[in-house]
Amino acid sequence: MIKIHGVHGSPFVRKVFIMLAMKGVDYEIVPQMPFSGSEEYKKINPLGKIPTLVDGDFTLCDSKVICRYLEAAYPEPSLYPTDAKERATADWYEELSGTTITELATGIFFQRFMRPRVFKQEPDEELIEKIVTKQLPPMLDYLEARVPADGFVFGEFTMADLSIVSPFINASYAGYTVDAAVWPKLAGLIARVREVPEVEGVLDAEAKTFGKAR
Ligand SMILES: N[C@@H](CCC(=O)N[C@@H](CS)C(=O)NCC(=O)O)C(=O)O
C-alpha cells in the first residue's frame, strides 16, 4: 500500500491526501512532522520536507511531483486539464500558490496558530499586518482576475482549484479569511472547493488532529 510520510495540516500534504481520496487509492499515513531534523527521514527525503510518497521500493518527494505521478499512475478521474495551455496554466497556478502565496498564507498560520500553540511564543503582529495589508493583496488581485464567479477554474474540479485554495485553508485556521467584499470570486472558489466531499473529508480529519471544529 502507498505510504505518505507527513501530517494533517500541511498545505502540501493536504493536496496529496485529497488527490488519493479522489482517485480512490488507499494509503497509509506515516506520521512525520516538518522541521523534525530527523536524519532517518532525510534518507528518503534529503530536504526533510513533507510529503514523501513510498510505495514498496519506489520513493518520491514533493507534492507537485507526487500529484503528477498519481495522475499518470491512476488516470481516473482526471484531476489535471488535458488541453496543453490549460495544463500549463494549472501548473503555473500550482507553482505560484505553492511558493509565494503559501509562504504568505502560512506566515499568518505560523504566527497566529503554530507559534502560540507549539512554540509558546507571541505572534509577530507587525509581520502579520504586513502580510495581510501589503504582501497578500496583489496576489489576491491576480487570482481574482482569473478565477470564475461560478464552478471551477477549468470547469470541472482540478488540482489547480485545490492548489489555489489550500494555502487559504491554513490562513483560515489562524482567523484570516479572504474578504468576499473585495475578492468575491476568489472567496467563492474557496467556499466551493471546501464543499467537495473529498476535501471536506480531509478537512474533518485535520479538525480532529487540531482538536477543534473547522
Ligand atoms: N515544494 C514542497 C514543499 C513542502 C514543504 O515545504 N513542506 C513543509 C510543511 S508544510 C515542510 O516540510 N517544511 C519543513 C522544512 O522546510 O524544512 C512540496 O510541494 O511538497
The ligand as a Gaussian input file, in Angstrom:
#p B3LYP/6-31G(d) Opt

LIG

0 1
 N        7.659000      22.042000      -2.549000
 C        7.373000      21.144000      -1.457000
 C        7.203000      21.947000      -0.194000
 C        6.967000      21.062000       1.016000
 C        7.086000      21.845000       2.314000
 O        7.670000      22.958000       2.364000
 N        6.539000      21.274000       3.378000
 C        6.666000      21.906000       4.655000
 C        5.493000      21.557000       5.557000
 S        4.037000      22.413000       5.105000
 C        7.900000      21.358000       5.327000
 O        8.092000      20.166000       5.384000
 N        8.751000      22.245000       5.872000
 C        9.913000      21.832000       6.573000
 C       11.149000      22.474000       6.061000
 O       11.063000      23.398000       5.229000
 O       12.224000      22.051000       6.485000
 C        6.128000      20.321000      -1.797000
 O        5.328000      20.758000      -2.637000
 O        5.977000      19.219000      -1.251000

